[in-house]
Amino acid sequence: MSESEIERNVVSELTPFFEYIRSMDKKSKEFGLFDKALLDFYKKMERVMEIMKFLILDAEVLAEDLESKKIREQAAKETIYLVFWYFGLLESVGNSLADFLVMLLVANGKDFHIESLHRTPRIRHATSVKDLEEERVPLTTKLNFMNENGLSQICSVIDTNFRNSIAHMKIDIEKGVIYVKIGNKRKPALRMAVIGSLNFLKVTAQINHLLRQLVKDLIHE
């Protein structure tokens, strides 16, 4: 899928949820929930977005180098670096993005249940990013919720199987080539890391652009 298709699909997925936010009573509980989640998200992302400008450029160059064979699977050291770069993106930006999008869906009337280990009631509705963080809701659980509620394109650029293989060091080196074990299969890691990072960064930047436009519209209402 081309970059333009990915970005168009992200816009298509998010537009109904953002339009619902635009139509809400700004004094409602649901709008307050969204507003708080947005503030939490931007507190984390303010510095990250500046850094991501450079990451996107780097990822674009790497993708071009990959296609032109300037980087090869035999470049084991570069591949390991890129594999853990992808892992770091998901653990930091990926989790923060998923937290916000879960709360966007909650503000749109989609209930997200969390299981509390040390509180009562044991099963309750999430009402803030803090709830997700305190109960350490797994990224996969958040992505499943997003996928079930119409955000499948965004979920598709967060490869949790690849992430889990990296986290559990299911990595092999054979004749200078880095492979990751995913299920019963073994896949070359370089393309997954480069293209995965580029697509994730592009989608995150697109979401940030849409959010800034939404905030601008809400301020000028």
VEXDREN-2710 file (C-alpha; in Angstrom, 1 decimal):
% VEXDREN-2710
k/r/px/py/pz
1/MET/0.0/0.0/0.0
2/SER/1.4/3.4/-0.9
3/GLU/2.0/6.2/1.5
4/SER/-0.9/8.2/0.1
5/GLU/-3.3/5.3/0.5
6/ILE/-2.2/4.9/4.1
7/GLU/-2.7/8.6/4.9
8/ARG/-6.1/8.7/3.1
9/ASN/-7.3/5.7/5.1
10/VAL/-6.2/7.3/8.4
11/VAL/-8.1/10.5/7.6
12/SER/-11.2/8.3/6.6
13/GLU/-11.0/6.4/9.9
14/LEU/-10.6/9.3/12.2
15/THR/-12.9/11.8/10.5
16/PRO/-16.2/10.4/12.0
17/PHE/-14.8/10.4/15.5
18/PHE/-13.4/13.9/15.2
19/GLU/-16.6/15.2/13.7
20/TYR/-18.5/13.8/16.8
21/ILE/-16.1/15.7/19.0
22/ARG/-16.7/18.9/17.0
23/SER/-20.5/18.4/17.5
24/MET/-20.3/17.8/21.3
25/ASP/-21.5/20.1/24.1
26/LYS/-18.2/21.5/25.3
27/LYS/-19.5/21.3/28.9
28/SER/-20.3/17.6/28.7
29/LYS/-18.5/14.9/30.6
30/GLU/-17.5/13.2/27.4
31/PHE/-15.9/16.4/26.0
32/GLY/-14.0/16.9/29.3
33/LEU/-12.7/13.3/29.0
34/PHE/-11.5/14.0/25.5
35/ASP/-9.9/17.3/26.4
36/LYS/-8.0/15.8/29.3
37/ALA/-6.8/12.9/27.1
38/LEU/-5.6/15.4/24.5
39/LEU/-3.8/17.4/27.0
40/ASP/-2.1/14.3/28.4
41/PHE/-1.1/13.2/24.9
42/TYR/0.4/16.5/23.9
43/LYS/2.4/16.8/27.2
44/LYS/4.1/13.6/26.1
45/MET/4.3/14.4/22.4
46/GLU/5.4/18.0/22.4
47/ARG/9.1/17.2/22.3
48/VAL/8.6/13.9/20.5
49/MET/7.1/15.5/17.4
50/GLU/10.1/17.7/17.0
51/ILE/12.3/14.6/17.2
52/MET/10.1/12.7/14.8
53/LYS/10.7/15.2/12.0
54/PHE/14.2/14.0/11.9
55/LEU/13.2/10.4/12.3
56/ILE/10.8/10.5/9.4
57/LEU/13.5/11.9/7.1
58/ASP/15.9/9.2/8.3
59/ALA/13.3/6.5/7.7
60/GLU/12.6/7.9/4.2
61/VAL/16.3/7.8/3.3
62/LEU/16.6/4.3/4.7
63/ALA/13.6/3.1/2.7
64/GLU/15.1/4.5/-0.5
65/ASP/18.5/2.9/0.4
66/LEU/16.7/-0.4/1.0
67/GLU/15.1/-0.3/-2.4
68/SER/18.3/0.7/-4.2
69/LYS/20.2/-2.1/-2.4
70/LYS/22.5/0.4/-0.7
71/ILE/21.5/-1.3/2.6
72/ARG/21.5/-5.1/2.4
73/GLU/20.3/-7.8/4.7
74/GLN/23.9/-8.7/5.3
75/ALA/24.5/-5.4/7.2
76/ALA/23.9/-7.1/10.5
77/LYS/25.0/-4.2/12.7
78/GLU/22.7/-1.7/10.9
79/THR/19.8/-4.1/11.0
80/ILE/20.0/-4.7/14.7
81/TYR/20.1/-0.9/15.3
82/LEU/17.0/-0.5/13.1
83/VAL/15.1/-3.4/14.7
84/PHE/15.6/-1.8/18.2
85/TRP/14.8/1.6/16.8
86/TYR/11.4/0.2/15.7
87/PHE/10.9/-1.4/19.1
88/GLY/11.6/1.9/20.8
89/LEU/9.1/3.8/18.7
90/LEU/6.3/1.4/19.6
91/GLU/7.2/1.3/23.3
92/SER/7.2/5.1/23.6
93/VAL/5.2/6.9/20.8
94/GLY/3.1/3.8/20.0
95/ASN/1.8/3.3/23.5
96/SER/1.1/7.1/24.0
97/LEU/-0.8/7.2/20.7
98/ALA/-2.8/4.1/21.5
99/ASP/-3.7/5.6/24.9
100/PHE/-5.0/8.7/23.3
101/LEU/-7.0/6.9/20.6
102/VAL/-8.6/4.6/23.1
103/MET/-9.8/7.6/25.0
104/LEU/-11.0/9.3/21.8
105/LEU/-13.2/6.2/21.2
106/VAL/-14.4/6.3/24.8
107/ALA/-15.4/10.0/24.4
108/ASN/-17.3/8.8/21.3
109/GLY/-19.4/6.4/23.5
110/LYS/-17.3/3.2/23.1
111/ASP/-16.8/1.6/26.5
112/PHE/-13.3/0.3/27.3
113/HIS/-13.3/-2.1/30.3
114/ILE/-10.2/-2.5/32.4
115/GLU/-9.5/-5.1/35.1
116/SER/-8.1/-3.6/38.3
117/LEU/-5.8/-5.8/40.2
118/HIS/-5.8/-3.9/43.5
119/ARG/-9.1/-1.8/43.4
120/THR/-12.8/-2.3/43.5
121/PRO/-14.8/-2.6/41.4
122/ARG/-12.5/-5.1/39.7
123/ILE/-14.0/-4.5/36.3
124/ARG/-14.6/-0.8/35.4
125/HIS/-14.7/1.6/32.6
126/ALA/-11.6/3.5/31.6
127/THR/-12.1/7.3/32.0
128/SER/-8.6/8.6/31.5
129/VAL/-5.1/7.8/30.2
130/LYS/-4.1/7.5/33.8
131/ASP/-6.4/4.5/34.2
132/LEU/-4.7/2.8/31.3
133/GLU/-1.2/3.6/32.7
134/GLU/-2.0/2.6/36.3
135/GLU/-3.4/-0.8/35.3
136/ARG/-0.7/-1.3/32.7
137/VAL/-3.1/-2.2/29.9
138/PRO/-1.1/-4.1/27.2
139/LEU/-0.6/-2.5/23.9
140/THR/-2.2/-5.4/22.1
141/THR/-5.4/-5.0/24.2
142/LYS/-5.6/-1.4/23.3
143/LEU/-5.0/-2.2/19.6
144/ASN/-7.7/-4.9/19.6
145/PHE/-10.2/-2.3/21.0
146/MET/-9.2/0.2/18.3
147/ASN/-9.4/-2.4/15.6
148/GLU/-12.9/-3.5/16.7
149/ASN/-14.1/0.1/16.6
150/GLY/-12.9/1.2/13.1
151/LEU/-9.3/2.1/13.4
152/SER/-7.8/-0.9/11.6
153/GLN/-5.5/1.1/9.3
154/ILE/-3.8/2.8/12.3
155/CYS/-3.5/-0.6/14.1
156/SER/-1.9/-2.1/11.0
157/VAL/1.2/0.0/11.3
158/ILE/1.9/-1.2/14.8
159/ASP/3.2/-4.8/14.4
160/THR/2.9/-6.3/17.8
161/ASN/4.0/-9.7/16.6
162/PHE/7.3/-8.1/15.4
163/ARG/7.5/-6.1/18.7
164/ASN/7.0/-9.2/20.8
165/SER/9.7/-11.1/18.9
166/ILE/12.1/-8.3/19.5
167/ALA/11.2/-8.1/23.2
168/HIS/11.7/-11.8/23.8
169/MET/14.9/-11.8/21.7
170/LYS/13.6/-14.2/19.1
171/ILE/16.3/-13.1/16.8
172/ASP/18.7/-15.2/14.8
173/ILE/21.8/-14.4/12.8
174/GLU/22.7/-16.6/9.9
175/LYS/25.5/-15.8/7.4
176/GLY/25.3/-12.1/8.5
177/VAL/21.6/-11.9/8.0
178/ILE/19.3/-11.0/10.9
179/TYR/16.0/-12.9/11.2
180/VAL/13.1/-12.6/13.6
181/LYS/11.0/-15.6/14.6
182/ILE/7.3/-14.8/14.4
183/GLY/5.2/-17.8/15.2
184/ASN/6.5/-20.7/13.2
185/LYS/8.1/-18.5/10.6
186/ARG/11.5/-16.8/10.4
187/LYS/11.5/-13.5/8.5
188/PRO/14.4/-11.2/7.4
189/ALA/14.3/-8.3/9.9
190/LEU/15.6/-5.4/7.9
191/ARG/12.7/-4.6/5.6
192/MET/10.2/-5.1/8.5
193/ALA/12.1/-2.6/10.6
194/VAL/12.6/0.1/7.9
195/ILE/9.2/0.0/6.3
196/GLY/7.5/-0.5/9.6
197/SER/9.2/2.5/11.1
198/LEU/8.4/4.7/8.1
199/ASN/4.8/3.8/7.9
200/PHE/4.3/4.2/11.7
201/LEU/6.0/7.6/11.7
202/LYS/3.9/8.8/8.7
203/VAL/0.7/7.7/10.3
204/THR/1.6/9.4/13.6
205/ALA/2.5/12.6/11.8
206/GLN/-0.8/12.5/9.9
207/ILE/-2.8/12.0/13.2
208/ASN/-0.9/14.9/14.7
209/HIS/-1.8/17.1/11.7
210/LEU/-5.5/16.2/12.0
211/LEU/-5.4/16.8/15.8
212/ARG/-3.9/20.3/15.3
213/GLN/-6.7/21.2/12.8
214/LEU/-9.3/19.9/15.2
215/VAL/-7.9/22.0/18.1
216/LYS/-7.8/25.0/15.9
217/ASP/-11.4/24.5/14.9
218/LEU/-12.5/24.1/18.5
219/ILE/-10.7/27.2/19.6
220/HIS/-12.4/29.3/16.9
221/GLU/-15.9/28.1/17.4
END
